[in-house]
Amino acid sequence: WHDDSPRYGRFNAGVLTFRDDAAGWACLNRWREQCLESCGLMADGVCYGDQKYLDEWPERHGGALCVSQNPGLNLAPWNWAGSRFELQGGAVGVNGRPLVVFHFAQFRRVSERWFDSGQLEYGIMPVRLRSRIYGEYWQALVAAEREIQTVQPEYVIPRRGWKDSLGAWHLALLRVGWGQFWLKLGPWWLAGRLGLGQLSGRMMGIYRRLQRRGA
């Protein structure tokens, strides 16, 4: 229900490795040339950042290419809702496999305790799951901030601010009501939702499609 791959690309350029051989260098050099030509975010079905170019790789590189089938590798806000999670002790499982890498796209600090999850258009994660995944991520960011401050004392993790995070008034109502903004209280990341948070992605998907048709 949220498949925008024709516009944004089949793959996300999040976790990539290249073999140090002729096929690996040919792929990497072609991709480099394409990105230098255009890395715009037009989402016109031909280009989108650096990732739309990856669509041609399976056909172009054939057996030299391996597409990961691990559901726990580069899981992201736009595809978590189609997965099954298990929380056992300190581990997170996704579809029976360990969660290895999570893509924290659009996650921003707004104020001292409030954060913009960026998840409105994909559905808002349940509280136990988001507290586990995002809680560990935030701890890592804070630890990195403290390490940086040992050589650059004035450094702080940037804040996006409420004005930029809320946006237009009609979107602001949805973002607040459906729980895009999270309040950190101890180990818990709390949000509004009105009981509709996980459905927000479906509703926003319909809204965006109607917008594109009207345009």
CYANA upper distance limits for C-alpha pairs under 8 A (distance plus 0.5 A):
  1 TRP  CA    202 ARG  CA      7.16
  1 TRP  CA    205 GLY  CA      7.85
  2 HIS  CA     78 TRP  CA      7.96
  2 HIS  CA    122 TYR  CA      7.92
  2 HIS  CA    201 GLY  CA      8.07
  2 HIS  CA    202 ARG  CA      7.67
  2 HIS  CA    205 GLY  CA      6.66
  4 ASP  CA      8 TYR  CA      6.55
  4 ASP  CA      9 GLY  CA      7.99
  5 SER  CA      9 GLY  CA      4.90
  5 SER  CA     10 ARG  CA      5.24
  5 SER  CA     11 PHE  CA      8.27
  6 PRO  CA     10 ARG  CA      7.64
  6 PRO  CA     45 GLY  CA      6.43
  7 ARG  CA     43 ALA  CA      5.64
  7 ARG  CA     44 ASP  CA      6.62
  7 ARG  CA     45 GLY  CA      5.08
  7 ARG  CA     46 VAL  CA      8.19
  7 ARG  CA     48 TYR  CA      8.06
  8 TYR  CA     43 ALA  CA      6.26
  8 TYR  CA     45 GLY  CA      7.57
  8 TYR  CA     47 CYS  CA      8.31
  8 TYR  CA     48 TYR  CA      6.25
  8 TYR  CA     51 GLN  CA      7.98
  8 TYR  CA     52 LYS  CA      6.45
  9 GLY  CA     45 GLY  CA      8.45
  9 GLY  CA     48 TYR  CA      7.85
  9 GLY  CA     51 GLN  CA      6.77
  9 GLY  CA     52 LYS  CA      4.86
  9 GLY  CA     53 TYR  CA      8.09
  9 GLY  CA     54 LEU  CA      7.79
  9 GLY  CA     55 ASP  CA      6.68
 10 ARG  CA     52 LYS  CA      7.74
 10 ARG  CA     54 LEU  CA      8.04
 10 ARG  CA     55 ASP  CA      6.38
 11 PHE  CA     51 GLN  CA      7.08
 11 PHE  CA     52 LYS  CA      7.89
 11 PHE  CA     54 LEU  CA      6.99
 11 PHE  CA     55 ASP  CA      7.39
 12 ASN  CA     51 GLN  CA      6.43
 13 ALA  CA     50 ASP  CA      7.65
 13 ALA  CA     51 GLN  CA      5.86
 13 ALA  CA     54 LEU  CA      8.40
 14 GLY  CA     74 ASN  CA      7.10
 14 GLY  CA    103 HIS  CA      8.12
 15 VAL  CA     73 LEU  CA      8.38
 15 VAL  CA     74 ASN  CA      7.25
 18 PHE  CA     24 GLY  CA      5.74
 18 PHE  CA     25 TRP  CA      8.04
 18 PHE  CA     28 LEU  CA      8.00
 19 ARG  CA     23 ALA  CA      8.21
 19 ARG  CA     24 GLY  CA      5.50
 19 ARG  CA     25 TRP  CA      8.19
 20 ASP  CA     24 GLY  CA      6.38
 20 ASP  CA     25 TRP  CA      7.22
 21 ASP  CA     25 TRP  CA      6.68
 22 ALA  CA     26 ALA  CA      6.51
 23 ALA  CA     27 CYS  CA      6.75
 23 ALA  CA     61 HIS  CA      8.20
 23 ALA  CA     64 ALA  CA      7.39
 24 GLY  CA     28 LEU  CA      6.71
 25 TRP  CA     29 ASN  CA      6.36
 26 ALA  CA     30 ARG  CA      6.65
 27 CYS  CA     31 TRP  CA      6.70
 27 CYS  CA     61 HIS  CA      8.25
 28 LEU  CA     32 ARG  CA      6.59
 29 ASN  CA     33 GLU  CA      6.79
 30 ARG  CA     34 GLN  CA      6.78
 31 TRP  CA     35 CYS  CA      6.65
 31 TRP  CA     53 TYR  CA      7.64
 32 ARG  CA     36 LEU  CA      6.69
 33 GLU  CA     37 GLU  CA      6.76
 34 GLN  CA     38 SER  CA      6.80
 34 GLN  CA     39 CYS  CA      8.46
 34 GLN  CA     53 TYR  CA      8.03
 35 CYS  CA     39 CYS  CA      5.71
 35 CYS  CA     49 GLY  CA      8.13
 35 CYS  CA     50 ASP  CA      6.35
 38 SER  CA     47 CYS  CA      7.98
 38 SER  CA     49 GLY  CA      7.95
 39 CYS  CA     47 CYS  CA      7.83
 39 CYS  CA     48 TYR  CA      7.09
 39 CYS  CA     49 GLY  CA      4.70
 39 CYS  CA     50 ASP  CA      6.07
 40 GLY  CA     47 CYS  CA      7.55
 40 GLY  CA     48 TYR  CA      6.53
 40 GLY  CA     49 GLY  CA      5.64
 41 LEU  CA     47 CYS  CA      7.74
 41 LEU  CA     48 TYR  CA      5.34
 41 LEU  CA     49 GLY  CA      5.71
 42 MET  CA     47 CYS  CA      7.20
 42 MET  CA     48 TYR  CA      6.46
 43 ALA  CA     47 CYS  CA      6.47
 43 ALA  CA     48 TYR  CA      5.42
 44 ASP  CA     48 TYR  CA      7.80
 45 GLY  CA     52 LYS  CA      8.45
 46 VAL  CA     52 LYS  CA      7.36
 46 VAL  CA     53 TYR  CA      8.37
 47 CYS  CA     51 GLN  CA      8.43
 47 CYS  CA     52 LYS  CA      5.93
 47 CYS  CA     53 TYR  CA      7.33
 48 TYR  CA     52 LYS  CA      5.62
 48 TYR  CA     53 TYR  CA      8.32
 51 GLN  CA     55 ASP  CA      8.37
 53 TYR  CA     57 TRP  CA      8.32
 56 GLU  CA     60 ARG  CA      6.38
 57 TRP  CA     61 HIS  CA      6.00
 57 TRP  CA     62 GLY  CA      8.00
 57 TRP  CA     65 LEU  CA      7.94
 58 PRO  CA     62 GLY  CA      5.81
 58 PRO  CA     65 LEU  CA      6.97
 61 HIS  CA     65 LEU  CA      6.40
 68 SER  CA     73 LEU  CA      8.42
 70 ASN  CA     97 ARG  CA      8.00
 71 PRO  CA     75 LEU  CA      7.19
 71 PRO  CA     94 VAL  CA      7.04
 71 PRO  CA     95 ASN  CA      7.31
 71 PRO  CA     97 ARG  CA      7.54
 71 PRO  CA     99 LEU  CA      8.15
 72 GLY  CA     93 GLY  CA      8.10
 72 GLY  CA     94 VAL  CA      6.40
 72 GLY  CA     95 ASN  CA      8.50
 72 GLY  CA     97 ARG  CA      6.78
 72 GLY  CA     98 PRO  CA      6.34
 72 GLY  CA     99 LEU  CA      4.59
 72 GLY  CA    100 VAL  CA      5.80
 72 GLY  CA    101 VAL  CA      6.95
 72 GLY  CA    102 PHE  CA      8.17
 73 LEU  CA     99 LEU  CA      7.11
 73 LEU  CA    100 VAL  CA      5.87
 73 LEU  CA    101 VAL  CA      5.47
 73 LEU  CA    102 PHE  CA      7.49
 74 ASN  CA    100 VAL  CA      7.93
 74 ASN  CA    101 VAL  CA      5.29
 74 ASN  CA    102 PHE  CA      5.46
 74 ASN  CA    103 HIS  CA      6.03
 75 LEU  CA     79 ASN  CA      7.17
 75 LEU  CA     80 TRP  CA      6.80
 75 LEU  CA     99 LEU  CA      8.32
 75 LEU  CA    101 VAL  CA      7.01
 75 LEU  CA    102 PHE  CA      5.38
 75 LEU  CA    103 HIS  CA      6.43
 76 ALA  CA     80 TRP  CA      6.37
 76 ALA  CA    102 PHE  CA      6.33
 76 ALA  CA    103 HIS  CA      5.19
 76 ALA  CA    104 PHE  CA      7.20
 76 ALA  CA    105 ALA  CA      7.71
 77 PRO  CA     81 ALA  CA      8.36
 77 PRO  CA    103 HIS  CA      7.71
 77 PRO  CA    104 PHE  CA      7.73
 77 PRO  CA    105 ALA  CA      7.46
 77 PRO  CA    119 GLN  CA      6.58
 77 PRO  CA    122 TYR  CA      6.67
 77 PRO  CA    123 GLY  CA      8.48
 78 TRP  CA    119 GLN  CA      8.28
 78 TRP  CA    121 GLU  CA      8.30
 78 TRP  CA    122 TYR  CA      5.58
 79 ASN  CA     83 SER  CA      7.94
 79 ASN  CA    122 TYR  CA      8.01
 81 ALA  CA    122 TYR  CA      8.02
 81 ALA  CA    123 GLY  CA      7.51
 81 ALA  CA    125 MET  CA      8.37
 83 SER  CA     94 VAL  CA      6.88
 83 SER  CA     95 ASN  CA      6.64
 84 ARG  CA     94 VAL  CA      6.03
 84 ARG  CA     95 ASN  CA      5.55
 84 ARG  CA     96 GLY  CA      8.44
 85 PHE  CA     92 VAL  CA      7.51
 85 PHE  CA     93 GLY  CA      5.94
 85 PHE  CA     94 VAL  CA      5.09
 85 PHE  CA     95 ASN  CA      6.84
 85 PHE  CA     96 GLY  CA      8.40
 86 GLU  CA     92 VAL  CA      6.35
 86 GLU  CA     93 GLY  CA      5.31
 86 GLU  CA     94 VAL  CA      6.96
 86 GLU  CA     96 GLY  CA      8.39
 87 LEU  CA     91 ALA  CA      6.69
 87 LEU  CA     92 VAL  CA      5.48
 87 LEU  CA     93 GLY  CA      6.95
 87 LEU  CA    129 LEU  CA      8.15
 88 GLN  CA     92 VAL  CA      7.03
 88 GLN  CA     93 GLY  CA      8.38
 91 ALA  CA     98 PRO  CA      7.84
 91 ALA  CA     99 LEU  CA      8.38
 92 VAL  CA     98 PRO  CA      6.57
 92 VAL  CA     99 LEU  CA      6.14
 93 GLY  CA     97 ARG  CA      5.84
 93 GLY  CA     98 PRO  CA      4.95
 93 GLY  CA     99 LEU  CA      5.94
 94 VAL  CA     98 PRO  CA      6.56
 94 VAL  CA     99 LEU  CA      6.43
105 ALA  CA    118 GLY  CA      7.66
106 GLN  CA    116 ASP  CA      8.19
106 GLN  CA    117 SER  CA      7.14
106 GLN  CA    118 GLY  CA      5.40
106 GLN  CA    119 GLN  CA      8.40
107 PHE  CA    115 PHE  CA      7.83
107 PHE  CA    116 ASP  CA      6.22
107 PHE  CA    117 SER  CA      5.24
107 PHE  CA    118 GLY  CA      6.08
108 ARG  CA    115 PHE  CA      6.30
108 ARG  CA    116 ASP  CA      5.62
108 ARG  CA    117 SER  CA      7.16
108 ARG  CA    118 GLY  CA      8.26
108 ARG  CA    159 ARG  CA      7.36
108 ARG  CA    160 ARG  CA      6.86
109 ARG  CA    114 TRP  CA      7.02
109 ARG  CA    115 PHE  CA      4.99
109 ARG  CA    116 ASP  CA      6.67
109 ARG  CA    157 ILE  CA      8.41
109 ARG  CA    158 PRO  CA      7.60
109 ARG  CA    159 ARG  CA      5.43
109 ARG  CA    160 ARG  CA      6.57
109 ARG  CA    161 GLY  CA      8.26
110 VAL  CA    114 TRP  CA      5.97
110 VAL  CA    115 PHE  CA      5.51
110 VAL  CA    116 ASP  CA      6.79
110 VAL  CA    159 ARG  CA      5.59
110 VAL  CA    160 ARG  CA      5.57
110 VAL  CA    161 GLY  CA      5.25
110 VAL  CA    162 TRP  CA      6.59
110 VAL  CA    165 SER  CA      7.92
111 SER  CA    115 PHE  CA      7.39
111 SER  CA    159 ARG  CA      6.93
111 SER  CA    160 ARG  CA      8.45
111 SER  CA    161 GLY  CA      7.14
111 SER  CA    162 TRP  CA      8.38
113 ARG  CA    183 LEU  CA      6.20
113 ARG  CA    184 LYS  CA      5.86
113 ARG  CA    185 LEU  CA      8.12
114 TRP  CA    181 PHE  CA      7.20
114 TRP  CA    182 TRP  CA      6.15
114 TRP  CA    183 LEU  CA      5.20
114 TRP  CA    184 LYS  CA      6.89
115 PHE  CA    181 PHE  CA      6.08
115 PHE  CA    182 TRP  CA      5.69
115 PHE  CA    183 LEU  CA      7.04
115 PHE  CA    184 LYS  CA      8.26
116 ASP  CA    165 SER  CA      7.41
116 ASP  CA    180 GLN  CA      6.65
116 ASP  CA    181 PHE  CA      5.23
116 ASP  CA    182 TRP  CA      6.96
117 SER  CA    180 GLN  CA      6.04
117 SER  CA    181 PHE  CA      6.47
117 SER  CA    182 TRP  CA      7.31
118 GLY  CA    180 GLN  CA      6.77
119 GLN  CA    123 GLY  CA      6.45
119 GLN  CA    124 ILE  CA      6.12
119 GLN  CA    125 MET  CA      8.42
119 GLN  CA    180 GLN  CA      6.42
119 GLN  CA    201 GLY  CA      8.41
120 LEU  CA    124 ILE  CA      6.67
120 LEU  CA    175 ARG  CA      6.89
120 LEU  CA    178 TRP  CA      7.71
120 LEU  CA    179 GLY  CA      7.92
120 LEU  CA    180 GLN  CA      5.84
120 LEU  CA    197 GLY  CA      8.27
120 LEU  CA    200 SER  CA      6.49
120 LEU  CA    201 GLY  CA      6.56
120 LEU  CA    204 MET  CA      8.07
121 GLU  CA    200 SER  CA      6.83
121 GLU  CA    201 GLY  CA      4.80
121 GLU  CA    202 ARG  CA      8.04
121 GLU  CA    203 MET  CA      8.46
121 GLU  CA    204 MET  CA      5.82
121 GLU  CA    205 GLY  CA      7.19
122 TYR  CA    198 GLN  CA      8.44
122 TYR  CA    200 SER  CA      7.34
122 TYR  CA    201 GLY  CA      4.40
122 TYR  CA    202 ARG  CA      7.74
122 TYR  CA    204 MET  CA      8.35
123 GLY  CA    197 GLY  CA      6.44
123 GLY  CA    198 GLN  CA      4.75
123 GLY  CA    199 LEU  CA      6.18
123 GLY  CA    200 SER  CA      5.42
123 GLY  CA    201 GLY  CA      4.59
123 GLY  CA    202 ARG  CA      7.74
124 ILE  CA    178 TRP  CA      8.13
124 ILE  CA    179 GLY  CA      7.19
124 ILE  CA    180 GLN  CA      7.27
124 ILE  CA    197 GLY  CA      5.46
124 ILE  CA    198 GLN  CA      5.32
124 ILE  CA    199 LEU  CA      8.30
124 ILE  CA    200 SER  CA      7.56
124 ILE  CA    201 GLY  CA      8.15
125 MET  CA    129 LEU  CA      7.01
125 MET  CA    130 ARG  CA      6.19
125 MET  CA    197 GLY  CA      8.18
125 MET  CA    198 GLN  CA      7.07
126 PRO  CA    130 ARG  CA      6.69
126 PRO  CA    198 GLN  CA      8.14
127 VAL  CA    131 SER  CA      6.36
127 VAL  CA    188 TRP  CA      7.85
127 VAL  CA    189 TRP  CA      6.97
127 VAL  CA    190 LEU  CA      7.08
127 VAL  CA    191 ALA  CA      8.47
128 ARG  CA    132 ARG  CA      6.73
128 ARG  CA    188 TRP  CA      8.20
129 LEU  CA    133 ILE  CA      6.74
130 ARG  CA    134 TYR  CA      5.95
130 ARG  CA    135 GLY  CA      7.77
130 ARG  CA    189 TRP  CA      7.40
131 SER  CA    135 GLY  CA      5.57
131 SER  CA    187 PRO  CA      7.06
131 SER  CA    188 TRP  CA      5.77
131 SER  CA    189 TRP  CA      5.70
132 ARG  CA    136 GLU  CA      6.87
133 ILE  CA    137 TYR  CA      7.05
134 TYR  CA    138 TRP  CA      6.55
135 GLY  CA    139 GLN  CA      6.81
135 GLY  CA    187 PRO  CA      7.22
135 GLY  CA    188 TRP  CA      8.19
135 GLY  CA    189 TRP  CA      8.12
136 GLU  CA    140 ALA  CA      6.85
137 TYR  CA    141 LEU  CA      6.86
138 TRP  CA    142 VAL  CA      6.67
139 GLN  CA    143 ALA  CA      6.68
140 ALA  CA    144 ALA  CA      6.71
141 LEU  CA    145 GLU  CA      6.62
142 VAL  CA    146 ARG  CA      6.80
143 ALA  CA    147 GLU  CA      6.82
144 ALA  CA    148 ILE  CA      6.71
145 GLU  CA    149 GLN  CA      6.69
145 GLU  CA    155 TYR  CA      7.78
145 GLU  CA    156 VAL  CA      6.94
145 GLU  CA    157 ILE  CA      7.09
146 ARG  CA    150 THR  CA      7.15
147 GLU  CA    151 VAL  CA      8.17
148 ILE  CA    152 GLN  CA      6.35
148 ILE  CA    153 PRO  CA      7.93
148 ILE  CA    155 TYR  CA      7.53
149 GLN  CA    153 PRO  CA      4.61
149 GLN  CA    154 GLU  CA      7.15
149 GLN  CA    155 TYR  CA      6.33
149 GLN  CA    156 VAL  CA      8.41
160 ARG  CA    164 ASP  CA      7.04
160 ARG  CA    165 SER  CA      7.14
161 GLY  CA    165 SER  CA      6.79
162 TRP  CA    166 LEU  CA      6.32
163 LYS  CA    167 GLY  CA      6.90
166 LEU  CA    171 LEU  CA      7.59
166 LEU  CA    172 ALA  CA      5.18
166 LEU  CA    175 ARG  CA      7.61
167 GLY  CA    171 LEU  CA      6.97
167 GLY  CA    172 ALA  CA      6.41
168 ALA  CA    172 ALA  CA      6.49
169 TRP  CA    173 LEU  CA      6.82
170 HIS  CA    174 LEU  CA      7.20
171 LEU  CA    175 ARG  CA      6.52
172 ALA  CA    176 VAL  CA      6.61
173 LEU  CA    177 GLY  CA      6.35
174 LEU  CA    178 TRP  CA      6.12
175 ARG  CA    179 GLY  CA      6.49
175 ARG  CA    180 GLN  CA      5.43
175 ARG  CA    181 PHE  CA      7.40
176 VAL  CA    180 GLN  CA      6.61
176 VAL  CA    181 PHE  CA      6.79
176 VAL  CA    192 GLY  CA      7.11
176 VAL  CA    193 ARG  CA      8.29
177 GLY  CA    192 GLY  CA      6.20
177 GLY  CA    193 ARG  CA      5.97
177 GLY  CA    194 LEU  CA      6.80
178 TRP  CA    192 GLY  CA      6.40
178 TRP  CA    193 ARG  CA      4.33
178 TRP  CA    194 LEU  CA      6.70
178 TRP  CA    195 GLY  CA      8.30
178 TRP  CA    196 LEU  CA      6.60
178 TRP  CA    197 GLY  CA      5.21
178 TRP  CA    200 SER  CA      7.09
179 GLY  CA    191 ALA  CA      5.34
179 GLY  CA    192 GLY  CA      4.82
179 GLY  CA    193 ARG  CA      4.97
179 GLY  CA    197 GLY  CA      6.49
180 GLN  CA    191 ALA  CA      7.69
180 GLN  CA    192 GLY  CA      8.34
181 PHE  CA    191 ALA  CA      6.63
181 PHE  CA    192 GLY  CA      8.19
182 TRP  CA    189 TRP  CA      6.14
182 TRP  CA    190 LEU  CA      5.73
182 TRP  CA    191 ALA  CA      5.26
182 TRP  CA    192 GLY  CA      8.43
183 LEU  CA    189 TRP  CA      5.96
183 LEU  CA    190 LEU  CA      5.48
183 LEU  CA    191 ALA  CA      6.74
184 LYS  CA    188 TRP  CA      6.35
184 LYS  CA    189 TRP  CA      5.08
184 LYS  CA    190 LEU  CA      6.83
185 LEU  CA    189 TRP  CA      6.83
185 LEU  CA    190 LEU  CA      7.80
192 GLY  CA    197 GLY  CA      8.37
193 ARG  CA    197 GLY  CA      5.01
196 LEU  CA    200 SER  CA      6.76
199 LEU  CA    203 MET  CA      6.95
200 SER  CA    204 MET  CA      6.46
201 GLY  CA    205 GLY  CA      6.47
202 ARG  CA    206 ILE  CA      6.90
203 MET  CA    207 TYR  CA      6.75
204 MET  CA    208 ARG  CA      6.55
205 GLY  CA    209 ARG  CA      6.76
206 ILE  CA    210 LEU  CA      6.75
207 TYR  CA    211 GLN  CA      6.71
208 ARG  CA    212 ARG  CA      6.78
209 ARG  CA    213 ARG  CA      6.80
210 LEU  CA    214 GLY  CA      6.70
211 GLN  CA    215 ALA  CA      6.78
